[in-house]
Amino acid sequence: MSDTTSSLPRIGTHALASRVILAPMAGVTDRPFRQLCRRLGAGLVVGEMVTSDPSLWHTRKSRLRMDHRGEPGPRAVQIAGGDAEMLAEAARRNAEMGAEIIDINMGCPAKKVCNKAAGSALLRDEALVAEILEAVVAAVEVPVTLKIRTGWCAESNNGVRVARLAEAAGIQALAVHGRHRQQRYTGQAEYDTIAEIKAAVGIPVFANGDIDSAEKAAAVLDYTGADAVMVGRGAQGNPWIFREIDHYLRHGEHLAPPDDAERTAVLQGHLTALHDFYGHYMGVRIARKHVGWYLAADRRLAPEAQRRLKGTFNGLECVDAQHRFIDEYFRHLRGAASEPRGTGVASKGTRAA
């Protein structure tokens, strides 16, 4: 294992609180989830991707994505687009609104993003990459970071060249997802390219892709020499992963998993934050995917029980019913500890047979 007690990485003047970063994920890393992950050990959290086109910022979705009220610094905002001038203006405006780190998205594999020559589609045009990076860095006083994939496809694995362009342009940290765009999220992430990138540049490099445990994080850091790991899907339903990885990196031992009392408190608090942030109608609906992830991550439940509980929760239409479900879910688990795979919660928050 590498020296996991080495100094924490910095982005400009900002020292990270740990070597575990929450990856930006559209539709996931909203303010409630960012605040939760930060509280549970994430050294940096990055907001959902925001379009660089300010004419679209009036929409409810964009307004919510740009809402960082009450968050501790450094506040990191990710912007996406394919026009250098527009991205530079978006960076300026976000910095004026309080962003302390601007992150540029060149890693999103979604068709609707790539079809607009943004996200990972930009990796096909290295001249445009350089133009965008130089324009955004010149536009703001705050540090600018970049998130990329290893390339567009297996035959165009140009991550090292893009990393060198980034360093030359003044990018102050680089996150690399160990897949090319055509893989999307299939197959397994590879870390050879991340190791090559780390060896080729002097700026901090964050390794991303398939990091779902403390051991995996330590192994990836050791193999790549990266400065930190970035966790995305591994945090869905398991926000405790940040403190577990951080503890393992610092002490070389596993942290005890959260007990049911803490799990109950975290889920209830997350629900309340979602309801408050989105309002009751949207909050109830957005809570469904988060609770679905929590249920999927609970290894005490058989897949059939997970599906049944998810279906029950998805049928709930009011705030109080969702809160009752969480209380009854954990109460039933405690009462049926010897037979956890039979767990069920009825639609009105009472135990099911």
Backbone torsions as a table, in degrees:
resi	resn	phi	psi	omega
1	MET	NA	140.2	178.7
2	SER	-71.5	171.6	-180.0
3	ASP	-73.1	96.2	-176.6
4	THR	-82.7	-1.0	177.9
5	THR	-99.3	8.6	-179.9
6	SER	-64.2	166.8	-175.7
7	SER	-58.8	146.1	-178.3
8	LEU	-72.0	146.4	-179.2
9	PRO	-67.0	158.4	179.7
10	ARG	-124.2	148.5	170.6
11	ILE	-120.8	101.8	-172.4
12	GLY	62.6	-124.4	179.7
13	THR	-88.3	-2.0	-175.0
14	HIS	-93.9	118.2	173.7
15	ALA	-89.5	130.7	178.4
16	LEU	-70.6	146.6	-179.6
17	ALA	-78.0	-19.5	175.9
18	SER	-156.9	177.4	-179.5
19	ARG	-97.5	25.9	179.3
20	VAL	-126.9	123.7	-173.5
21	ILE	-119.4	138.8	172.8
22	LEU	-80.7	121.2	178.9
23	ALA	-70.8	146.6	173.5
24	PRO	-70.3	130.8	178.3
25	MET	-138.6	118.9	180.0
26	ALA	-61.5	131.5	179.9
27	GLY	81.1	3.2	-178.0
28	VAL	-128.0	-53.8	-171.4
29	THR	-87.4	57.3	174.6
30	ASP	-75.9	178.8	-175.8
31	ARG	-59.7	-45.0	178.4
32	PRO	-58.5	-41.9	-178.3
33	PHE	-72.5	-38.0	177.4
34	ARG	-61.0	-45.6	-179.0
35	GLN	-63.6	-39.1	178.3
36	LEU	-64.1	-47.1	-178.3
37	CYS	-66.6	-36.4	177.0
38	ARG	-63.2	-43.7	-179.7
39	ARG	-64.6	-28.3	-177.7
40	LEU	-97.4	17.7	168.0
41	GLY	116.4	-2.2	178.0
42	ALA	-66.5	130.7	-179.4
43	GLY	-78.0	-19.4	176.6
44	LEU	-158.1	141.3	174.5
45	VAL	-124.3	141.1	-177.5
46	VAL	-118.2	132.9	-176.4
47	GLY	-69.4	169.1	176.8
48	GLU	-62.1	150.0	179.2
49	MET	-58.0	131.5	178.8
50	VAL	-115.7	133.2	178.3
51	THR	-62.0	147.1	178.5
52	SER	-80.8	-5.7	-178.5
53	ASP	-86.9	104.5	-176.1
54	PRO	-64.8	-17.6	178.6
55	SER	-68.3	-14.0	179.1
56	LEU	-101.0	0.6	-175.8
57	TRP	-74.9	-9.7	-179.7
58	HIS	-78.0	-13.0	-177.6
59	THR	-69.3	154.9	-179.2
60	ARG	-61.1	-40.5	-179.5
61	LYS	-60.8	-45.7	-179.7
62	SER	-66.9	-40.5	179.8
63	ARG	-61.0	-41.1	179.5
64	LEU	-68.7	-38.8	179.8
65	ARG	-66.0	-26.5	-178.3
66	MET	-94.5	6.7	-177.3
67	ASP	-89.6	109.5	179.3
68	HIS	-118.9	22.0	-177.7
69	ARG	-60.5	135.4	176.4
70	GLY	79.5	0.6	-179.0
71	GLU	-87.2	139.9	174.5
72	PRO	-72.5	156.8	178.8
73	GLY	-82.7	168.0	-3.0
74	PRO	-80.1	137.5	179.7
75	ARG	-86.9	116.9	-176.7
76	ALA	-106.8	126.3	-178.8
77	VAL	-117.0	129.3	178.0
78	GLN	-100.2	131.5	178.2
79	ILE	-115.4	151.4	-178.3
80	ALA	-137.3	143.5	178.4
81	GLY	167.8	179.6	-177.8
82	GLY	-125.5	5.2	-178.7
83	ASP	-112.9	123.5	-174.0
84	ALA	-61.6	-44.1	-177.8
85	GLU	-66.0	-41.0	-179.9
86	MET	-68.0	-40.0	177.7
87	LEU	-64.2	-39.4	178.2
88	ALA	-63.0	-42.5	178.8
89	GLU	-66.5	-39.6	177.7
90	ALA	-62.9	-39.1	178.0
91	ALA	-63.5	-44.0	179.8
92	ARG	-60.0	-47.3	-177.1
93	ARG	-65.1	-41.0	179.2
94	ASN	-67.0	-37.5	176.7
95	ALA	-63.9	-39.8	177.7
96	GLU	-64.1	-28.8	-179.7
97	MET	-88.2	3.3	173.5
98	GLY	115.5	-0.3	176.8
99	ALA	-64.9	132.1	-179.6
100	GLU	-103.4	-14.1	172.5
101	ILE	-139.4	133.1	174.2
102	ILE	-106.7	124.0	178.4
103	ASP	-110.5	134.3	179.8
104	ILE	-101.7	129.4	-178.8
105	ASN	-88.5	113.8	168.6
106	MET	-129.3	31.7	-177.5
107	GLY	-127.0	-15.6	-176.4
108	CYS	-64.2	127.5	-179.4
109	PRO	-94.2	0.0	-173.6
110	ALA	-61.8	139.4	-178.7
111	LYS	-59.1	-42.7	-176.0
112	LYS	-65.5	-23.2	175.5
113	VAL	-85.8	-47.8	-178.2
114	CYS	-66.0	-31.6	179.1
115	ASN	-66.6	-17.0	176.4
116	LYS	-99.6	19.7	-179.8
117	ALA	55.4	43.8	177.3
118	ALA	-129.4	-176.3	-179.6
119	GLY	59.2	-139.5	-176.6
120	SER	-71.5	-13.2	176.0
121	ALA	-61.8	-27.0	-179.7
122	LEU	-64.1	-23.7	-177.9
123	LEU	-64.4	-15.3	177.9
124	ARG	-78.4	-12.3	-175.9
125	ASP	-128.7	89.1	-174.6
126	GLU	-67.3	-29.6	176.9
127	ALA	-65.6	-40.7	177.5
128	LEU	-68.4	-37.8	176.3
129	VAL	-55.9	-49.8	-179.0
130	ALA	-62.2	-41.0	179.7
131	GLU	-62.2	-45.2	-179.7
132	ILE	-63.5	-48.1	-176.8
133	LEU	-61.6	-44.6	-179.2
134	GLU	-64.9	-39.1	-178.7
135	ALA	-67.1	-43.9	-177.6
136	VAL	-69.7	-42.9	178.8
137	VAL	-60.0	-40.9	-179.1
138	ALA	-71.1	-20.2	-173.0
139	ALA	-82.6	-20.6	-171.8
140	VAL	-132.8	157.6	176.1
141	GLU	-86.9	-22.7	-176.3
142	VAL	-79.5	159.8	178.4
143	PRO	-63.3	146.2	176.7
144	VAL	-116.5	131.6	177.7
145	THR	-119.0	171.5	-175.4
146	LEU	-140.5	140.4	172.9
147	LYS	-119.3	128.2	-177.6
148	ILE	-133.4	172.8	164.9
149	ARG	-106.3	178.9	-177.9
150	THR	-70.9	-17.1	179.2
151	GLY	163.6	-174.7	179.5
152	TRP	-78.5	-40.1	-179.4
153	CYS	-151.8	176.3	-177.3
154	ALA	-61.7	-30.5	-179.3
155	GLU	-84.1	-6.7	-179.1
156	SER	-130.2	64.5	-177.7
157	ASN	-90.9	78.1	-171.4
158	ASN	-104.5	24.8	-177.3
159	GLY	-58.7	-37.3	-179.4
160	VAL	-66.2	-42.6	179.4
161	ARG	-65.0	-41.7	179.1
162	VAL	-65.1	-38.6	178.7
163	ALA	-62.0	-40.8	178.5
164	ARG	-67.1	-38.1	175.1
165	LEU	-61.7	-41.2	-179.0
166	ALA	-62.6	-47.1	180.0
167	GLU	-62.0	-42.1	-179.9
168	ALA	-64.4	-31.0	-178.4
169	ALA	-81.0	-11.8	-179.6
170	GLY	102.9	10.2	174.8
171	ILE	-62.9	137.8	-170.9
172	GLN	-103.7	-5.5	172.1
173	ALA	-165.7	151.5	-174.0
174	LEU	-134.0	124.0	173.8
175	ALA	-101.4	133.7	-176.4
176	VAL	-125.7	120.5	172.6
177	HIS	-86.5	127.7	-174.2
178	GLY	-78.2	42.9	172.8
179	ARG	-139.4	151.7	169.3
180	HIS	-86.0	169.1	-171.3
181	ARG	-61.7	-39.3	-174.8
182	GLN	-67.1	-18.7	174.8
183	GLN	-73.9	-23.8	-171.6
184	ARG	53.3	-112.0	178.3
185	TYR	-121.0	21.0	-179.1
186	THR	-91.2	168.1	179.1
187	GLY	64.7	-158.5	-179.1
188	GLN	-115.5	144.6	175.2
189	ALA	-67.2	146.8	175.0
190	GLU	-114.4	145.8	-173.4
191	TYR	-113.4	-1.3	177.9
192	ASP	-61.8	-44.8	-179.0
193	THR	-64.4	-38.4	178.1
194	ILE	-63.1	-41.0	177.4
195	ALA	-62.9	-40.0	178.7
196	GLU	-65.3	-40.2	178.3
197	ILE	-64.3	-45.3	-180.0
198	LYS	-60.0	-38.1	-180.0
199	ALA	-72.1	-21.0	-173.5
200	ALA	-93.1	-17.1	-176.0
201	VAL	-129.0	163.1	180.0
202	GLY	-104.3	-4.2	179.5
203	ILE	-84.4	159.3	177.7
204	PRO	-59.8	139.6	178.9
205	VAL	-121.9	132.2	-179.4
206	PHE	-112.3	124.3	-177.6
207	ALA	-88.1	130.9	-175.2
208	ASN	-132.5	144.6	175.1
209	GLY	123.4	112.6	174.1
210	ASP	64.4	24.9	178.6
211	ILE	-91.5	105.7	-172.1
212	ASP	-129.1	12.6	178.6
213	SER	-159.3	165.3	178.2
214	ALA	-64.6	-41.8	-179.9
215	GLU	-63.7	-41.5	-179.8
216	LYS	-64.0	-41.4	178.8
217	ALA	-60.4	-46.5	-179.6
218	ALA	-63.5	-41.3	-179.7
219	ALA	-64.8	-40.6	-179.9
220	VAL	-67.2	-43.0	176.9
221	LEU	-61.1	-42.4	-179.7
222	ASP	-64.7	-42.4	-175.9
223	TYR	-72.5	-41.5	-173.6
224	THR	-91.6	-23.8	-171.7
225	GLY	75.5	10.3	-178.7
226	ALA	-62.0	159.8	-176.8
227	ASP	-85.0	-22.9	-179.9
228	ALA	-162.1	166.1	173.3
229	VAL	-109.5	150.2	177.4
230	MET	-117.2	123.4	-175.5
231	VAL	-108.7	129.1	178.0
232	GLY	-114.6	-93.4	-175.7
233	ARG	-61.2	-26.3	178.8
234	GLY	-64.0	-16.4	179.3
235	ALA	-93.4	-10.1	-179.1
236	GLN	-71.4	116.0	-176.2
237	GLY	81.0	-2.7	-179.0
238	ASN	-144.0	65.3	179.7
239	PRO	-67.5	-12.9	177.5
240	TRP	-70.3	-11.6	-177.1
241	ILE	-59.0	-28.9	-177.2
242	PHE	-67.6	-47.1	-179.9
243	ARG	-72.1	-30.9	178.3
244	GLU	-65.6	-44.1	177.5
245	ILE	-66.8	-45.2	-178.5
246	ASP	-59.5	-44.6	-179.9
247	HIS	-63.0	-43.6	-178.6
248	TYR	-64.3	-41.4	179.5
249	LEU	-66.3	-36.1	-178.0
250	ARG	-78.7	-35.6	-169.3
251	HIS	-121.7	-10.1	179.7
252	GLY	69.5	22.3	179.4
253	GLU	-140.9	157.8	-177.4
254	HIS	-81.1	141.3	173.4
255	LEU	-86.2	141.1	177.8
256	ALA	-60.5	138.2	178.7
257	PRO	-66.1	159.4	179.4
258	PRO	-65.5	142.9	175.9
259	ASP	-83.1	175.4	-175.5
260	ASP	-65.6	-29.9	178.3
261	ALA	-64.5	-42.4	178.2
262	GLU	-69.9	-41.4	178.5
263	ARG	-58.7	-43.7	178.2
264	THR	-59.9	-46.9	-178.3
265	ALA	-63.0	-41.3	-179.1
266	VAL	-66.7	-46.3	-179.7
267	LEU	-65.0	-41.7	178.5
268	GLN	-63.6	-42.9	178.3
269	GLY	-64.7	-38.6	178.3
270	HIS	-64.3	-43.3	177.1
271	LEU	-58.6	-48.2	-179.2
272	THR	-59.6	-42.5	-180.0
273	ALA	-64.0	-39.5	178.4
274	LEU	-66.5	-44.3	179.3
275	HIS	-62.5	-41.1	-179.7
276	ASP	-68.8	-39.3	-174.5
277	PHE	-73.7	-44.5	-174.6
278	TYR	-96.6	-11.8	-169.6
279	GLY	88.5	161.1	-172.0
280	HIS	-64.1	-42.9	-175.3
281	TYR	-63.7	-55.5	-178.8
282	MET	-72.7	-34.8	-179.3
283	GLY	-60.3	-42.5	178.0
284	VAL	-60.4	-39.9	-177.6
285	ARG	-74.8	-41.0	179.3
286	ILE	-69.5	-30.1	177.7
287	ALA	-62.0	-26.4	-175.3
288	ARG	-61.4	-42.3	-178.8
289	LYS	-70.4	-36.7	179.6
290	HIS	-66.2	-46.0	179.0
291	VAL	-65.7	-35.1	174.5
292	GLY	-58.1	-40.5	177.6
293	TRP	-68.4	-40.1	177.3
294	TYR	-60.2	-44.2	179.7
295	LEU	-64.6	-41.5	-179.9
296	ALA	-64.6	-29.0	-178.9
297	ALA	-84.7	-8.8	-179.3
298	ASP	-84.2	101.5	-173.6
299	ARG	-73.3	-4.8	175.6
300	ARG	-76.8	-12.0	-175.8
301	LEU	-103.2	134.5	171.8
302	ALA	-70.5	154.7	-179.2
303	PRO	-52.5	-39.5	-179.6
304	GLU	-64.6	-40.3	178.1
305	ALA	-66.1	-38.7	176.8
306	GLN	-60.2	-45.9	-179.7
307	ARG	-64.3	-40.4	-179.2
308	ARG	-65.6	-44.6	-179.9
309	LEU	-66.5	-39.7	178.0
310	LYS	-62.3	-42.8	178.5
311	GLY	-61.9	-40.4	177.8
312	THR	-62.4	-48.7	-178.0
313	PHE	-63.8	-39.4	-179.1
314	ASN	-65.2	-19.5	178.2
315	GLY	-86.3	-6.0	-179.3
316	LEU	-79.5	137.1	-173.0
317	GLU	-113.9	-1.9	-177.3
318	CYS	-134.0	158.6	-176.7
319	VAL	-59.1	-50.0	-176.0
320	ASP	-60.8	-38.8	-179.7
321	ALA	-65.2	-36.9	177.9
322	GLN	-66.0	-41.2	178.3
323	HIS	-65.6	-40.3	178.9
324	ARG	-63.7	-37.7	178.9
325	PHE	-57.4	-46.0	-178.2
326	ILE	-63.5	-44.7	178.7
327	ASP	-59.9	-47.5	-177.9
328	GLU	-68.2	-35.4	179.4
329	TYR	-58.0	-51.9	-178.1
330	PHE	-74.6	-32.2	176.8
331	ARG	-63.2	-40.3	-179.7
332	HIS	-70.4	-38.0	177.3
333	LEU	-61.2	-43.0	179.7
334	ARG	-66.3	-36.3	-178.5
335	GLY	-77.5	-18.9	-178.7
336	ALA	-123.8	41.3	-175.3
337	ALA	-59.3	-29.4	-179.0
338	SER	-78.6	-17.2	179.3
339	GLU	-134.5	60.5	-174.0
340	PRO	-65.3	-21.9	-175.4
341	ARG	-77.0	-6.1	177.3
342	GLY	-99.3	11.5	-174.1
343	THR	-58.9	139.4	174.3
344	GLY	-152.5	148.8	176.6
345	VAL	-132.4	129.0	-178.3
346	ALA	-75.5	163.7	-172.7
347	SER	-63.8	-23.0	179.6
348	LYS	-99.0	13.7	174.9
349	GLY	90.7	11.2	177.0
350	THR	-107.0	162.6	-177.1
351	ARG	-67.0	141.4	177.4
352	ALA	-103.0	150.7	-179.9
353	ALA	-72.3	NA	NA
